[in-house]
Amino acid sequence: MEVFTNKYAQDIYSKIEFKIIDSGYAKSGDEWNGIVKHIPYSKLYFIISGDPYIVLNNAKIPLKPGFAYLLPMGMSYEFACHTSMEQL
């Protein structure tokens, strides 16, 4: 396998800073739902199990177990699940 270095991307990545201000574990049923409007910080969801999704610009986007999702600050979206959801 050949690996290439992208100096432009490395420059951008070197300026990224993460600060965790809140963390936790959640396990819910279909009561996990709501609307987020212009959240003042980014959210990182790691989905463990279930069938959660977000609705962004009228598009329903499933959040799949085993994947992490970064929702940037300032974003507005709806969130819910059909039956259950477990996340970090």
C-alpha positions in Angstrom: 0.0 0.0 0.0 1.3 3.4 -0.9 0.6 6.3 1.5 0.8 9.9 0.4 1.2 13.0 2.6 -1.0 16.0 2.0 0.9 19.0 3.4 -2.2 21.3 3.0 -4.4 18.9 5.0 -1.6 18.4 7.7 -1.4 22.2 8.1 -5.2 22.4 8.7 -5.3 19.3 11.0 -2.4 20.7 13.1 -4.6 23.7 14.0 -7.6 21.7 15.1 -8.1 21.8 18.9 -10.6 19.6 20.8 -11.9 20.3 24.3 -14.4 18.0 25.9 -16.8 19.9 28.0 -19.4 17.2 28.5 -19.4 13.5 28.1 -21.6 10.5 29.1 -23.4 7.4 28.3 -27.1 7.2 27.2 -29.5 4.4 26.6 -33.0 5.3 25.7 -36.2 4.1 24.0 -38.3 6.0 21.6 -38.5 8.9 24.1 -35.1 10.0 22.8 -36.3 12.8 20.4 -36.1 16.5 20.1 -35.0 19.6 18.2 -31.6 21.2 18.4 -31.4 24.9 17.3 -28.1 26.5 16.7 -26.2 24.6 19.4 -23.3 26.7 20.7 -20.8 23.7 20.7 -20.1 20.7 18.6 -21.5 17.2 19.5 -19.8 13.9 19.0 -22.0 10.8 19.1 -20.6 7.3 19.1 -23.5 5.0 18.4 -23.3 1.6 20.2 -26.7 0.2 19.3 -30.2 1.0 18.2 -31.8 2.9 15.4 -31.2 6.6 16.0 -31.3 9.2 13.3 -31.2 12.9 12.7 -33.2 15.0 10.3 -31.1 17.7 8.6 -32.5 19.9 5.8 -35.5 17.6 5.5 -33.3 14.5 5.0 -33.4 11.6 7.5 -29.9 10.4 8.2 -29.6 7.1 10.1 -26.8 7.0 12.8 -25.3 3.5 12.5 -23.9 1.5 15.4 -20.1 1.4 15.4 -19.8 4.8 13.8 -19.0 8.3 15.3 -20.8 11.4 14.1 -19.6 15.0 14.6 -22.4 17.6 14.5 -20.8 21.0 14.3 -21.7 24.0 16.5 -24.3 26.3 15.0 -26.2 23.4 13.4 -29.9 22.9 13.7 -31.4 19.4 13.4 -34.0 17.0 14.8 -33.1 13.8 16.5 -35.0 10.6 17.3 -35.0 6.8 17.2 -37.6 4.3 16.1 -37.2 1.9 19.0 -34.0 2.4 21.0 -30.6 4.1 21.1 -27.4 3.5 23.0 -24.5 6.0 22.7 -21.4 7.5 24.2 
